[in-house]
Amino acid sequence: MNIEITDLTRRFGAVQAVAGVDLQVGPGVFGLLGPNGAGKTSLLRMMATAVPPSSGRLRLLDRDPGRYGPRREIRRRLGYLPQNPGYYPGFTVAEYVEYFALLKEVPPARTRAAVATAIDRVELGDRRKARLRTLSGGMLRRVGIAQAIVNEPELLLLDEPTAGLDPEQRVTFRSLLRDLGQRATVVVSTHLVEDVAAACARVALMDRGRIVFHGTPDGLAASGDGQAAGDTPIERGYSAVLAQARS
Ligand SMILES: Nc1ncnc2c1ncn2[C@@H]1O[C@H](COP(=O)(O)OP(=O)(O)OP(=O)(O)O)[C@@H](O)[C@H]1O
């Protein structure tokens, strides 16, 4: 398993953002759903080694991220799209992605090809020389995805990757996700249950810092009942599981 989590918590002052999560994730695409404030970003940030846990056990790529040497290695081998990445507005698309290739210690002889491949995979080849400040929000999101995949990560963590993407790009992205999931462990946090239904083999639903459902998208859809709100079976399943967790 590339992610092994036992009784993980994260507290920010008085707020318990993650309140005891157990999770094991292996290769494939794993969807993380949940309402605003459920703790998805906090959980992803711990998986990305961006914040340490308050308590519990976390192993990534079979290593302990609490130790300096293993943490460096994990960081080299993972890709992370944060919810709000910092962009350098004066960088071109290619410069920005190359910067992450340097951070990830992609071998110099492979960097040029790795950058071009990552940019092509998000369909920005024709904008590779454009400065970031001239791009639309959806294009910037795609640049963020390109930096996350430039090192061909074994562990890929994407926080709301489809936010701002137009419908055509979302369809393209889902197919990229399925492709990436052939080799890597991919965790995607999203509010769009259609993305989960289309691209994820497994899904967890978080609420108030805990996992309240863990299974397949079909299993989540089957959790719906006649009363649950939603336009699709999986939306009804989502609503029903949340209502039950809160009752
Ligand atoms: N750095 C922080 N300092 C203080 N509180 C925080 C911090 N980060 C997260 N929180 C709190 O932790 C809780 C979980 O937030 P988190 O961003 O993990 O949720 P989320 O599921 O990603 O939400 P959303 O869907 O709105 O992005 C919220 O109550 C939030 O206010």
The ligand as a Gaussian input file, in Angstrom:
#p B3LYP/6-31G(d) Opt

LIG

0 1
 N       -4.427000      26.296000       8.812000
 C       -5.595000      26.220000       9.450000
 N       -5.818000      26.944000      10.559000
 C       -7.000000      26.876000      11.216000
 N       -8.028000      26.082000      10.852000
 C       -7.854000      25.342000       9.752000
 C       -6.649000      25.372000       8.982000
 N       -6.789000      24.512000       7.943000
 C       -8.025000      23.987000       8.047000
 N       -8.670000      24.475000       9.125000
 C      -10.022000      24.100000       9.589000
 O      -10.087000      22.681000       9.555000
 C      -11.362000      22.263000       9.096000
 C      -11.176000      21.371000       7.867000
 O      -10.719000      22.180000       6.782000
 P      -10.268000      21.567000       5.387000
 O       -9.757000      22.696000       4.556000
 O       -9.372000      20.423000       5.641000
 O      -11.659000      21.028000       4.823000
 P      -12.084000      20.625000       3.329000
 O      -12.866000      19.370000       3.443000
 O      -10.901000      20.593000       2.453000
 O      -13.038000      21.836000       2.935000
 P      -13.364000      22.493000       1.479000
 O      -14.211000      21.495000       0.757000
 O      -14.135000      23.718000       1.864000
 O      -12.066000      22.793000       0.810000
 C      -12.171000      23.515000       8.842000
 O      -12.941000      23.770000       9.996000
 C      -11.120000      24.585000       8.656000
 O      -11.614000      25.846000       9.036000

